[in-house]
């Protein structure tokens, strides 16, 4: 199977992404802090792979890194606001996902790119940009009354045990669910079970 290489200037960021992918059954073959290290790791991969990276590394930008890879590699750029220019968007095999992205969605994109080398969106041919944050959050999923009750109960437990304000408890739930790559309701259920 094609390998996954992570290239991020911050090791903590790469570790979080590695953990999210590992939780979904995807093995990361290597982590690089700069473009040169990513290229060295890519040379060791037989059969190509996927480099997941930030838009810019200390020594190379993502498009420059991509241009130095062999044809059997694809690149997935994770960014909060990076938009590919006209020249970059013509490169087959280079894709951009705007953050935030759920770990399940990221794993889905990565699996599709590893298996088919196609970005998993309708009409995807070579280079696709994932929907912007505005498009993703335009249709807000509504929580059921039961889910809302679980979250509120978990907040109350945190407020009582950890002496947090309601806002702090809510932020804690949001932060932990993002770090663990789980749904906020599932995290609330875990907190309620542990209490």
Backbone torsions as a table, in degrees:
resi	resn	phi	psi	omega
1	UNK	NA	149.0	179.0
2	UNK	-65.9	146.4	-175.0
3	UNK	-93.5	160.2	178.2
4	UNK	-111.8	130.0	175.8
5	UNK	-122.7	132.2	176.8
6	UNK	-103.2	134.9	179.0
7	UNK	-131.8	102.2	-179.9
8	UNK	-140.0	142.2	179.7
9	UNK	-64.9	-31.1	179.9
10	UNK	-98.4	122.1	180.0
11	UNK	-64.7	-34.8	179.6
12	UNK	-60.4	-41.7	178.6
13	UNK	-62.6	-47.2	179.7
14	UNK	-62.1	-38.8	-179.6
15	UNK	-65.5	-39.9	178.3
16	UNK	-64.0	-42.9	179.9
17	UNK	-67.1	-41.8	177.1
18	UNK	-58.5	-45.5	-179.9
19	UNK	-63.0	-41.6	179.3
20	UNK	-63.1	-42.3	179.3
21	UNK	-69.1	-40.1	179.1
22	UNK	-63.0	-38.3	177.9
23	UNK	-62.3	-21.3	179.9
24	UNK	-105.4	17.8	173.4
25	UNK	82.8	16.9	179.4
26	UNK	-108.6	129.3	-178.7
27	UNK	-95.5	131.9	176.6
28	UNK	-94.5	127.5	-176.4
29	UNK	-83.8	-24.3	-178.7
30	UNK	-170.0	156.4	177.6
31	UNK	-124.4	132.7	179.4
32	UNK	-123.8	145.6	178.3
33	UNK	-96.8	-13.0	178.7
34	UNK	-145.4	172.3	-175.9
35	UNK	-65.7	-37.6	-179.3
36	UNK	-62.7	-42.7	178.8
37	UNK	-66.0	-37.4	178.1
38	UNK	-64.1	-40.4	178.1
39	UNK	-65.3	-38.7	177.1
40	UNK	-63.1	-43.4	178.5
41	UNK	-64.1	-37.5	-179.9
42	UNK	-65.0	-33.7	178.4
43	UNK	-64.6	-27.0	-178.5
44	UNK	-81.8	-12.8	-177.1
45	UNK	-85.5	119.3	173.0
46	UNK	-86.8	131.3	178.1
47	UNK	87.3	9.1	175.6
48	UNK	78.7	-164.6	-178.0
49	UNK	169.4	-156.5	-176.8
50	UNK	-131.7	129.1	173.3
51	UNK	-104.6	123.1	175.5
52	UNK	-103.3	124.4	-170.8
53	UNK	-145.1	168.5	170.5
54	UNK	-83.7	164.1	-179.8
55	UNK	-61.4	-29.5	-179.3
56	UNK	-141.4	138.6	174.6
57	UNK	-110.6	169.0	-177.6
58	UNK	-56.2	-32.5	-176.1
59	UNK	-112.8	-16.8	-177.9
60	UNK	-143.2	150.0	168.9
61	UNK	-85.3	162.5	-179.2
62	UNK	-59.0	-45.3	179.0
63	UNK	-62.3	-36.2	178.5
64	UNK	-68.8	-40.3	175.5
65	UNK	-60.7	-44.7	-179.3
66	UNK	-61.5	-39.0	-178.6
67	UNK	-67.8	-19.4	178.4
68	UNK	-92.6	-2.4	-179.8
69	UNK	-87.5	159.3	174.4
70	UNK	-74.6	166.4	-175.9
71	UNK	-66.2	-16.7	-178.2
72	UNK	-88.4	12.6	176.1
73	UNK	-112.4	141.7	170.6
74	UNK	-111.7	164.1	179.2
75	UNK	-132.7	135.2	175.5
76	UNK	-118.6	115.1	-178.4
77	UNK	-97.3	124.5	176.8
78	UNK	-102.1	120.7	-174.4
79	UNK	-150.2	152.8	177.1
80	UNK	-84.9	-25.9	-177.6
81	UNK	-152.0	11.3	-176.9
82	UNK	-74.3	129.0	176.4
83	UNK	-122.7	130.3	-178.7
84	UNK	-70.3	139.2	176.3
85	UNK	-74.8	178.2	-177.8
86	UNK	-59.2	-43.9	-178.6
87	UNK	-66.7	-44.3	-176.9
88	UNK	-65.9	-34.4	-175.7
89	UNK	-71.1	-11.0	178.7
90	UNK	-86.4	-7.6	-177.2
91	UNK	-80.9	119.1	177.5
92	UNK	-73.9	133.0	177.7
93	UNK	101.0	-0.6	178.5
94	UNK	-113.5	122.6	-174.0
95	UNK	-128.5	153.1	179.9
96	UNK	-124.9	133.7	172.2
97	UNK	-119.7	125.1	178.7
98	UNK	-83.1	140.4	179.4
99	UNK	-90.7	153.4	4.4
100	UNK	-78.4	152.6	177.1
101	UNK	-137.1	139.3	177.6
102	UNK	-69.4	148.0	-179.6
103	UNK	-62.0	-33.1	177.9
104	UNK	-64.1	-42.1	179.3
105	UNK	-66.7	-42.8	178.8
106	UNK	-60.5	-44.8	178.8
107	UNK	-62.1	-38.8	178.3
108	UNK	-62.5	-46.4	178.9
109	UNK	-60.7	-45.8	-176.8
110	UNK	-64.1	-45.4	179.0
111	UNK	-59.6	-43.6	-179.4
112	UNK	-64.1	-42.3	179.6
113	UNK	-67.2	-36.7	178.7
114	UNK	-68.0	-41.1	-174.4
115	UNK	-83.5	-42.1	-172.0
116	UNK	-114.4	-14.7	-174.1
117	UNK	59.9	26.6	176.2
118	UNK	-122.6	138.6	176.9
119	UNK	-74.9	129.0	-170.6
120	UNK	-78.4	68.6	174.5
121	UNK	-137.5	154.8	178.2
122	UNK	-60.5	132.1	177.6
123	UNK	79.7	8.1	-178.9
124	UNK	-72.1	126.9	176.6
125	UNK	-116.9	-63.4	-179.5
126	UNK	-123.7	-60.2	-176.0
127	UNK	-122.0	123.2	179.7
128	UNK	-127.8	143.6	173.3
129	UNK	-105.6	129.0	-179.6
130	UNK	-62.9	159.4	-179.1
131	UNK	-56.7	144.8	179.5
132	UNK	-69.2	166.1	-178.7
133	UNK	-58.1	-38.3	-179.9
134	UNK	-61.9	-41.7	179.6
135	UNK	-67.5	-38.9	-178.5
136	UNK	-64.9	-40.2	-175.7
137	UNK	-95.9	5.8	178.6
138	UNK	-64.7	-39.0	177.7
139	UNK	-106.8	100.5	-177.6
140	UNK	-83.7	128.1	175.6
141	UNK	-70.3	137.0	179.7
142	UNK	-94.4	139.3	178.3
143	UNK	-86.4	147.2	176.6
144	UNK	-72.7	163.8	179.2
145	UNK	-61.1	-36.3	179.4
146	UNK	-64.6	-43.0	178.8
147	UNK	-65.1	-41.7	177.9
148	UNK	-61.7	-40.2	-179.8
149	UNK	-64.0	-41.4	179.5
150	UNK	-62.7	-43.5	180.0
151	UNK	-64.5	-44.8	178.8
152	UNK	-62.7	-40.6	178.7
153	UNK	-64.3	-41.7	178.3
154	UNK	-64.0	-38.5	176.6
155	UNK	-61.7	-43.4	179.4
156	UNK	-62.0	-40.5	177.6
157	UNK	-61.8	-45.9	179.0
158	UNK	-63.6	-40.0	179.8
159	UNK	-64.0	-39.2	-178.1
160	UNK	-75.7	-49.3	-174.4
161	UNK	-76.5	-42.8	-173.9
162	UNK	-100.4	0.5	-179.8
163	UNK	55.2	49.1	178.1
164	UNK	-99.6	156.5	169.7
165	UNK	-78.5	170.3	179.6
166	UNK	-62.6	-41.0	179.7
167	UNK	-63.3	-41.4	178.8
168	UNK	-65.1	-40.4	178.9
169	UNK	-64.4	-40.8	179.0
170	UNK	-64.9	-45.0	178.0
171	UNK	-61.0	-40.0	178.9
172	UNK	-60.6	-46.6	179.0
173	UNK	-60.7	-44.3	179.5
174	UNK	-62.4	-48.9	-176.7
175	UNK	-62.7	-48.2	-178.0
176	UNK	-65.2	-37.5	179.3
177	UNK	-67.0	-35.9	177.3
178	UNK	-69.7	-43.7	-178.6
179	UNK	-64.9	-38.3	-178.8
180	UNK	-86.0	-11.4	-179.8
181	UNK	70.0	31.5	179.3
182	UNK	-118.1	166.9	177.6
183	UNK	-72.4	146.6	-180.0
184	UNK	-61.4	-34.9	-179.9
185	UNK	-67.4	-40.8	178.3
186	UNK	-64.1	-39.6	177.3
187	UNK	-64.7	-41.4	178.1
188	UNK	-61.2	-41.2	177.9
189	UNK	-62.2	-40.3	178.5
190	UNK	-63.3	-42.5	179.4
191	UNK	-63.5	-41.9	179.7
192	UNK	-66.4	-36.3	178.3
193	UNK	-68.3	-36.8	-178.3
194	UNK	-75.5	-18.9	-176.3
195	UNK	-83.3	NA	NA
